[in-house]
């Protein structure tokens, strides 16, 4: 099970692919490979991500965020959140 992490602007209307074409391609590609996919969002808070992690119990989070709190320099916050909880994710880890 894969949880795609996207900006709220790309949140799907229902359970389905994100609204961004590039994120939609990732979602469709993972489904074609046989993975179940859900979408979570993070912008100024990690509460929704935390709730989705508890509900979905993903095997991996596919991180498609490029910013957090409207700033690219804060993109490490969701990554640190995932690392602290031991949740596997794609992309680079936070800077140590």
C-alpha positions as CSV (number, residue, x, y, z in Angstrom):
1,X,0.0,0.0,0.0
2,X,1.4,3.4,-1.1
3,X,0.4,6.8,0.3
4,X,1.2,9.6,-2.1
5,X,2.0,12.9,-0.2
6,X,1.0,15.9,-2.3
7,X,0.3,19.6,-1.9
8,X,-3.4,20.3,-1.0
9,X,-3.9,22.0,-4.3
10,X,-3.5,18.6,-6.0
11,X,-5.9,16.8,-3.6
12,X,-8.3,14.6,-5.6
13,X,-12.0,15.3,-5.3
14,X,-12.7,11.7,-4.3
15,X,-10.6,8.6,-3.9
16,X,-8.7,8.8,-7.1
17,X,-5.6,10.3,-8.7
18,X,-4.2,13.7,-7.7
19,X,-5.2,16.6,-10.0
20,X,-1.7,17.4,-11.1
21,X,-0.7,15.6,-14.4
22,X,2.7,14.6,-13.1
23,X,1.3,13.3,-9.8
24,X,-1.5,11.6,-11.6
25,X,1.1,9.7,-13.7
26,X,2.9,8.5,-10.6
27,X,-0.5,7.3,-9.1
28,X,-1.5,5.5,-12.3
29,X,1.9,3.9,-12.7
30,X,1.9,2.5,-9.2
31,X,-1.6,1.2,-9.7
32,X,-0.6,-0.5,-13.0
33,X,2.2,-2.2,-11.0
34,X,-0.4,-3.6,-8.7
35,X,-0.1,-1.2,-5.7
36,X,-3.0,0.2,-3.9
37,X,-2.6,4.0,-3.6
38,X,-4.2,6.7,-1.5
39,X,-3.4,10.4,-1.3
40,X,-2.5,12.5,1.7
41,X,-1.7,16.2,1.8
42,X,0.5,18.5,3.9
43,X,0.8,22.3,3.7
44,X,1.0,24.1,7.0
45,X,0.2,21.2,9.4
46,X,1.0,17.5,9.5
47,X,-2.2,16.5,11.3
48,X,-3.9,15.2,8.1
49,X,-0.8,13.2,7.2
50,X,-0.7,11.8,10.8
51,X,-4.4,10.8,10.5
52,X,-3.9,9.2,7.1
53,X,-0.8,7.2,8.3
54,X,-2.9,5.7,11.1
55,X,-5.9,5.0,8.9
56,X,-4.0,3.8,5.8
57,X,-1.0,2.0,7.4
58,X,1.0,2.4,4.2
59,X,4.1,0.3,3.4
60,X,5.7,3.4,2.0
61,X,5.0,7.1,1.5
62,X,5.7,8.4,-2.0
63,X,6.8,12.0,-1.3
64,X,5.8,14.4,-4.0
65,X,6.0,17.6,-1.9
66,X,8.4,20.3,-3.0
67,X,7.5,22.7,-0.2
68,X,5.9,22.9,3.2
69,X,4.3,26.0,4.7
70,X,4.6,27.7,1.3
71,X,8.4,27.5,1.5
72,X,10.8,25.2,-0.3
73,X,13.3,25.4,2.6
74,X,10.8,23.8,5.0
75,X,10.3,20.7,2.9
76,X,12.3,18.7,5.5
77,X,9.5,18.9,8.1
78,X,7.3,16.2,6.6
79,X,10.4,14.1,6.0
80,X,11.5,14.5,9.6
81,X,8.0,13.6,10.7
82,X,8.1,10.3,8.7
83,X,11.6,9.5,9.8
84,X,10.7,10.0,13.5
85,X,7.9,7.5,13.1
86,X,9.9,5.0,11.1
87,X,7.7,5.2,8.0
88,X,9.6,4.4,4.8
89,X,9.4,7.1,2.2
90,X,10.8,8.0,-1.2
91,X,13.3,10.8,-1.9
92,X,16.1,12.2,0.2
93,X,16.1,12.2,4.0
94,X,16.4,15.4,5.9
95,X,19.8,17.0,6.2
96,X,21.7,15.9,9.2
